[in-house]
């Protein structure tokens, strides 16, 4: 079961892109405008993969999710900041 901790809106200023991670029937789903939803499967702690993406959530010192790093193909470590 995926924890609700990962459900949030994320933003990257360099390309003005908003992304959302949601839970659908205990499945973490990454949603992005003009792209198909991507189901993410858990891996190591705070790490998920699916649909050609690798996603690592970033936490602050209090354990709250504050962003994520996304990699796909030749693009590595693109940081999205939590906005809610």
N, C-alpha and C positions, 0 to 999 in steps of 0.2 A: 504494500500500500504506500502511495506517495503522500508525503506530508504537505499540508496546506501552506507551509512556510515558503514554498517556491512559487506561489501564485502571486503575480504582480505585473505591473506595467514597467517596461524598460525603454530607455531612450538613448539614442546616440546622436550627438549634436553635429558631428562632421557630415552626416548625410540626412539630417532631419528625418529620422526614421523611428517610428514607434512600434514596439513589439509587445506582446502580452503572453504570459505563461498562465495557463488555466488547468483546472482538473476536470476531466470528463470521464466519469465512471472509473475512478482510481487510476487514470492515465494522465500523465503530465503532457500537455499539448502546447506547442509553441505556435502562436498565430502572428502573422505579419501581413500588412496590406499587400495586395497584388501577388500573394504567394499562397500555395496550398498549406493547410495546417500540417504540422509535423509532430507525430507521436514520439515522445522521448522515453527511452528505457533507462532505468537506473544502472549506474556502474559503481565506481568508487564513491566515497563520501562527497556529496554536493556535485557529482558529475553525472551527466546523462548523455545519451547518444541516440540518434535515429534520423532517418530521412537524409542521410549524408551530412549531418551536423554532429559536432561534439560541443557540449555545453558544460561549463563549470561555473557554478554559482559562487559569488564572493560574499563573505560575511565580515561585519565589523567586529570589534573586540567584545561586543555584547552578544554576538551570535546571530544578529539580524542580517537577513539577505539584503545587500546594498547594490548588487549588480551581478552581471555575468560576463563571462568571456566565451565567445563563440568562434568555432573554427569550422571551415568547410572547404574541401579541396585545397587550393593554394593559399587561401586566406586563413590566417592564424591569429588567434588572440584578439579579436575585435571586441572591445569593451562596451557594454551597454549598462547605463546607470539606472537604478531603480528610481521611479518618479512618484510612487504612492506608498 
